[in-house]
Amino acid sequence: MYSPELAERFNSAFYWLNINADPSAAVIMVYVYVQTANMYAIVTDLQYIKAQSDSPVFHNFTSMPSSAQIANTMRIADLAAVVAEFNASNPHGFR
């Protein structure tokens, strides 16, 4: 869960990634605002087509405080493994 200030850092990281385009990089972001807590649940899926574990283009994302992370599945994986993970977290009928 992230405060509005940290949510703004995610917005800035997304903006920076887009103005410093790297054709090997992609990001999918999902925001959920929890009004009762004035907090954001933010899911980021960082994708890089080269087998590089810490691409500098993602530094603004990976430098976020880890104290509020629910999970971190950062790893080098093939597309089939990523699709399987997405499918497991989004069961049929609940999308």
C-alpha positions in Angstrom: 0.0 0.0 0.0 1.4 3.4 -1.0 0.6 6.9 0.2 -0.5 9.6 -2.3 3.1 10.9 -2.3 4.6 7.5 -3.2 1.8 7.0 -5.8 3.1 10.3 -7.4 6.6 8.7 -7.5 5.1 5.9 -9.5 3.5 8.4 -11.9 6.8 10.1 -12.3 8.6 6.8 -12.9 6.1 5.9 -15.6 6.5 9.4 -17.2 10.3 9.1 -17.2 10.2 5.6 -18.8 8.0 7.0 -21.6 10.1 10.1 -22.4 13.3 8.0 -22.3 11.9 5.3 -24.5 13.8 2.0 -24.6 12.3 -0.3 -27.2 13.2 -3.3 -25.1 11.2 -2.1 -22.1 7.5 -2.2 -21.2 5.4 -1.6 -18.1 1.9 -2.4 -17.1 0.5 -0.5 -14.1 -2.7 -1.1 -12.2 -3.9 1.4 -9.5 -6.6 0.7 -6.8 -7.5 3.6 -4.5 -8.5 2.6 -1.0 -10.5 5.6 0.1 -10.9 4.6 3.8 -7.1 4.5 4.1 -6.2 7.2 1.6 -3.7 4.8 0.1 -3.1 3.2 -3.2 -2.5 -0.4 -4.1 -0.2 -0.3 -7.1 0.8 -3.2 -9.2 3.6 -2.8 -11.7 4.7 -5.4 -14.2 8.1 -4.5 -15.6 9.1 -6.3 -18.8 12.4 -6.2 -20.6 13.1 -8.4 -23.6 16.8 -8.8 -22.9 17.9 -11.2 -20.1 19.1 -8.4 -17.9 18.1 -8.4 -14.2 18.5 -4.7 -13.4 18.0 -2.6 -16.5 18.7 1.1 -15.7 15.5 2.1 -17.5 13.5 0.7 -14.5 15.6 2.3 -11.8 12.8 4.8 -10.9 10.5 1.8 -10.2 13.0 -0.5 -8.5 14.2 2.2 -6.1 10.8 2.6 -4.5 10.8 1.7 -0.8 10.3 -2.0 -0.3 8.6 -1.6 3.1 5.2 -1.2 1.5 5.6 -4.1 -1.0 3.1 -6.9 -0.7 5.1 -9.1 -3.2 8.1 -8.9 -5.5 8.4 -11.5 -8.2 11.2 -9.7 -10.1 13.1 -12.3 -12.1 14.3 -13.3 -15.5 11.6 -15.4 -17.1 10.3 -16.3 -20.6 7.0 -15.1 -21.9 5.3 -18.4 -21.3 6.1 -18.2 -17.6 4.8 -14.6 -17.4 1.5 -15.6 -19.1 1.1 -18.5 -16.8 1.6 -16.2 -13.8 -1.0 -13.7 -15.1 -3.5 -16.5 -15.8 -3.0 -17.9 -12.3 -3.7 -14.5 -10.7 -6.7 -13.9 -12.9 -8.8 -17.1 -12.9 -11.3 -17.5 -15.7 -14.6 -15.8 -14.8 -13.1 -13.2 -12.5 -11.5 -10.9 -15.1 
